[in-house]
């Protein structure tokens, strides 16, 4: 029996099975509607993933907004000490210890010594952040002028140029084989360098070719000894022969000036060569002037002279270059001896 005023529950719907399951259902309005009653598990998973991604993006956006609106963190700050009166090195070390960068600038200052700081920005006592830059200005010495270019100028003219600028001049002579004597080789400081108004400039001036030293050739055979004199940059002077007991012929007995003497390039050096007493052999005539060769040969041989052209300035020009018989060859008086004398090429 049903209670009065209570509507009984509707009967449960009957789910069609088999072929009736896909049969269209008739509605009150409109055409028949297809209803898919098959289960789709992948669609459910896809919808769930989409919801998760949307939630993650929403949280990320909220976090970004909160971080942008958060108050900025304040960097650590330090108090700058007074840096004036300190050397550049001391300033660098002090600022490094504070964790602050130093930007050092140099400017002329006639009162503050070179390399000493006399200004800073920010000033002493200011608070600066770690890693920030502090500009310090150090003295570059008194403001002056620039050394002019005088290389290649003769010393008197160079000294006059520097003197008109109020600069003091010091001189230093240096040998040079290519630059004329008295010509300025260089200046210290170099041209273009800054210098105080009352500064000093050293003029390095050419003294001409370096002196040549006479080699020690006494006791050597005449040929190699004379060659050594030529290689030293000196000329060959008079060659004379002298008989000395116990010394075989053709040995250098003496050079004038003596070994070790410093001479200008090309200066002739005289040599004395040992000879044979009462020798009946061919004398050594190579290197002698024609006149000296005739005197040394005397009546022992009959000289025949031929000439050979040599480069101008050769030390053997006007001297015996070669002889037809070796030195010491036994001969009879009047034996012909042919001499080859050097002459300058025309």
C-alpha positions in Angstrom: 0.0 0.0 0.0 1.4 3.3 -1.0 1.4 6.2 1.5 -0.9 9.2 0.6 1.1 12.1 -0.8 4.2 10.2 -1.6 5.1 9.7 -5.2 6.6 6.3 -5.9 10.1 6.3 -7.4 10.3 5.8 -11.2 11.3 2.4 -12.4 15.0 2.1 -13.3 15.8 2.5 -17.0 16.3 -0.5 -19.0 19.6 -0.5 -20.9 19.2 -2.1 -24.2 21.5 -4.9 -25.2 22.5 -6.5 -28.4 21.4 -4.9 -31.7 18.9 -2.6 -29.9 21.8 -0.8 -28.2 22.7 1.3 -31.2 19.1 1.8 -32.2 18.1 5.5 -32.4 16.1 6.9 -29.5 13.1 9.1 -30.4 12.8 12.4 -28.7 9.9 14.7 -28.5 11.5 17.4 -30.6 14.0 17.2 -33.5 15.4 14.3 -35.5 16.7 11.1 -34.0 20.0 11.5 -32.0 22.8 9.1 -32.0 24.0 8.3 -28.5 27.5 6.7 -28.0 27.3 4.5 -25.0 30.7 2.8 -25.6 33.4 3.4 -22.8 36.5 5.6 -23.8 39.3 5.3 -21.2 41.9 7.3 -23.3 39.7 10.3 -23.5 39.4 10.3 -19.7 43.2 10.2 -19.4 43.7 13.0 -21.9 41.2 15.2 -20.0 43.0 14.5 -16.7 46.4 15.5 -18.1 45.0 18.7 -19.6 43.6 19.6 -16.2 47.0 18.9 -14.5 48.9 21.1 -17.1 46.5 24.0 -16.6 46.9 23.8 -12.8 50.7 23.8 -13.2 50.7 26.9 -15.4 48.4 28.6 -13.0 50.7 28.0 -10.1 53.8 29.1 -12.2 52.1 32.4 -13.0 51.2 33.0 -9.4 54.8 32.4 -8.3 56.1 34.8 -11.0 53.8 37.5 -9.9 54.7 37.0 -6.2 58.5 37.1 -7.0 58.2 40.2 -9.1 56.3 42.0 -6.4 58.7 40.9 -3.7 61.0 43.6 -2.2 64.5 43.6 -3.7 67.4 42.3 -1.6 69.9 44.9 -0.6 73.6 44.3 -1.5 76.2 44.5 1.2 77.8 47.9 1.5 81.2 49.0 2.8 82.5 52.4 4.0 85.2 53.9 1.9 88.4 55.0 3.8 90.4 58.0 2.8 92.8 57.0 0.0 94.6 60.4 -0.5 98.3 60.4 0.2 98.6 56.6 -0.5 100.6 55.1 -3.3 98.8 53.5 -6.2 99.9 50.0 -5.0 98.6 50.6 -1.4 95.3 51.9 -2.8 94.9 48.8 -5.0 95.5 46.5 -2.0 93.1 48.3 0.3 90.3 48.4 -2.2 90.8 44.7 -3.1 90.6 43.9 0.6 87.2 45.7 0.8 85.9 43.9 -2.3 85.7 47.1 -4.3 87.1 47.7 -7.8 89.7 50.5 -8.3 89.8 52.6 -11.5 93.2 54.5 -11.4 93.7 57.6 -13.4 96.9 59.6 -13.8 97.2 63.3 -14.2 100.0 65.9 -14.0 100.5 67.4 -10.5 103.5 69.6 -9.6 103.0 69.2 -5.8 102.0 65.6 -5.2 104.8 63.1 -5.9 104.6 60.7 -8.8 102.3 57.7 -8.1 100.6 59.2 -5.1 96.8 59.5 -5.0 95.4 63.0 -4.4 91.6 62.5 -5.2 88.9 59.9 -5.0 85.3 59.4 -6.1 83.2 58.6 -4.1 84.7 60.6 -1.2 86.0 59.0 2.0 83.2 57.9 4.3 80.7 57.1 1.5 79.0 53.7 1.5 79.4 51.7 -1.6 78.2 48.3 -2.6 80.6 45.4 -2.9 82.0 45.1 -6.4 81.3 48.7 -7.3 84.0 51.0 -8.8 86.0 53.7 -7.0 87.9 56.2 -9.2 91.2 57.4 -7.7 93.4 60.0 -9.3 97.2 59.8 -8.9 100.0 62.2 -9.7 101.8 61.8 -13.0 104.5 64.3 -12.0 104.8 67.9 -12.9 103.2 69.0 -16.1 106.0 69.6 -18.7 106.6 69.2 -22.4 107.6 66.6 -24.9 111.1 65.7 -26.0 111.6 66.9 -29.6 113.0 64.6 -32.4 116.7 65.4 -32.9 118.1 62.1 -34.1 120.3 62.6 -37.1 121.1 66.2 -36.2 124.6 67.2 -35.4 125.2 67.6 -31.7 125.6 71.5 -31.5 122.3 72.0 -33.4 120.5 69.4 -31.2 121.8 71.0 -28.0 120.6 74.4 -29.2 117.0 73.0 -29.9 116.8 71.5 -26.4 118.2 74.6 -24.8 115.6 76.9 -26.3 113.0 74.7 -24.6 114.7 75.2 -21.2 115.9 71.6 -21.1 119.4 70.6 -19.8 121.6 68.6 -22.1 124.0 65.8 -21.2 126.3 64.1 -23.8 127.3 60.5 -24.2 129.6 59.4 -27.1 129.2 55.9 -28.6 131.1 54.4 -31.5 129.2 53.6 -34.7 130.6 52.4 -38.0 127.9 53.9 -40.2 126.8 57.2 -38.6 129.0 60.3 -39.0 130.9 61.5 -36.0 129.0 64.1 -34.0 125.6 63.0 -35.2 122.9 62.2 -32.6 122.1 58.5 -32.5 119.3 58.6 -29.9 118.0 60.6 -26.9 117.1 59.6 -23.4 114.1 60.0 -22.9 113.2 59.1 -26.4 111.5 61.7 -28.7 107.9 62.1 -27.9 108.3 61.3 -24.2 106.9 63.8 -21.6 109.5 65.6 -19.6 109.4 68.3 -16.9 110.1 71.9 -18.1 113.5 71.9 -16.4 114.3 68.2 -17.2 117.5 66.8 -18.6 118.0 65.0 -21.9 120.9 62.7 -22.7 122.2 63.0 -26.3 123.9 59.8 -27.5 126.3 61.0 -30.1 128.3 59.0 -32.7 132.0 59.1 -32.1 132.6 57.4 -35.5 133.8 53.9 -36.2 135.0 51.9 -33.2 138.8 51.7 -32.8 140.5 48.6 -34.1 142.9 46.6 -31.9 146.3 45.5 -33.2 146.3 41.7 -33.0 149.1 39.8 -31.3 150.9 38.2 -34.3 154.5 38.3 -33.1 156.1 34.8 -33.6 153.6 33.8 -36.3 154.6 33.1 -39.9 154.6 36.3 -42.0 151.7 35.3 -44.3 149.1 34.4 -41.6 150.2 37.2 -39.4 149.7 39.9 -42.0 146.3 38.4 -42.9 145.2 38.7 -39.2 146.2 42.4 -39.3 144.0 42.9 -42.3 141.0 41.1 -40.8 141.3 43.3 -37.7 140.4 46.3 -40.0 143.9 47.7 -40.1 146.2 48.3 -43.0 149.7 46.9 -43.7 152.5 49.4 -43.3 156.2 48.9 -44.0 157.5 45.4 -44.0 161.2 45.1 -43.2 163.5 42.1 -42.8 165.8 41.6 -39.9 168.3 38.7 -39.2 167.9 37.2 -35.8 170.0 34.2 -34.6 167.9 31.2 -33.8 164.8 32.4 -35.7 164.0 30.8 -39.0 163.3 33.2 -41.9 159.7 34.4 -42.5 158.6 34.9 -38.9 157.1 38.2 -37.6 159.5 39.7 -35.1 157.7 42.9 -34.3 154.7 45.1 -35.1 154.4 48.8 -34.8 152.2 50.0 -33.0 152.4 47.0 -30.7 149.8 44.4 -30.0 146.7 45.7 -28.2 147.0 49.3 -29.5 143.7 50.9 -30.4 143.8 52.6 -33.8 141.3 54.1 -36.2 140.1 51.7 -38.9 142.5 51.3 -41.8 145.6 52.6 -39.9 148.7 51.0 -41.4 150.7 48.7 -39.1 154.5 48.2 -39.8 155.9 44.7 -39.4 159.5 43.3 -39.1 160.1 39.8 -40.6 163.0 37.6 -39.7 165.6 37.0 -42.5 168.5 34.7 -43.2 172.1 35.8 -42.5 174.3 35.5 -45.6 171.6 33.4 -47.1 172.1 32.0 -50.5 168.4 31.3 -50.8 165.3 33.0 -52.0 164.2 35.7 -49.6 160.6 36.4 -48.5 159.4 39.4 -50.5 155.6 38.9 -50.4 153.9 41.9 -48.7 156.9 44.3 -49.3 156.7 47.4 -51.4 158.5 47.2 -54.6 161.3 49.4 -53.3 161.6 47.4 -50.1 161.6 44.1 -52.1 164.5 45.4 -54.3 166.5 46.4 -51.2 165.9 43.0 -49.5 166.7 41.0 -52.6 169.9 42.9 -53.2 172.3 41.1 -55.5 171.1 37.7 -54.6 168.5 37.6 -57.4 167.5 39.4 -60.5 164.0 40.8 -60.1 161.5 40.7 -62.9 158.3 42.6 -62.1 154.8 41.8 -63.3 151.6 43.5 -62.1 148.1 42.3 -61.1 145.1 44.6 -60.8 143.5 44.6 -57.3 140.3 46.4 -56.0 140.9 50.0 -54.9 141.8 50.1 -51.2 143.2 46.6 -51.1 146.1 46.5 -48.6 148.4 44.8 -51.2 148.1 47.6 -53.7 151.8 48.7 -54.4 153.1 45.6 -52.7 154.4 42.2 -53.7 151.5 39.8 -54.1 153.4 36.7 -55.0 156.9 35.5 -56.0 157.9 32.8 -58.5 160.3 30.9 -56.2 159.4 29.6 -52.7 161.1 31.3 -49.8 164.3 29.5 -48.8 165.0 27.9 -52.2 168.8 27.6 -52.6 169.9 29.9 -55.5 173.0 31.3 -57.1 173.6 35.0 -57.2 171.7 36.7 -60.0 169.0 34.0 -60.2 165.9 35.5 -61.9 163.0 36.0 -59.5 159.7 37.1 -60.8 157.6 39.3 -58.5 153.8 39.9 -58.9 153.0 43.5 -57.7 149.5 44.7 -57.0 148.2 47.8 -58.7 144.8 49.5 -58.2 142.2 48.6 -60.8 141.5 51.5 -63.2 
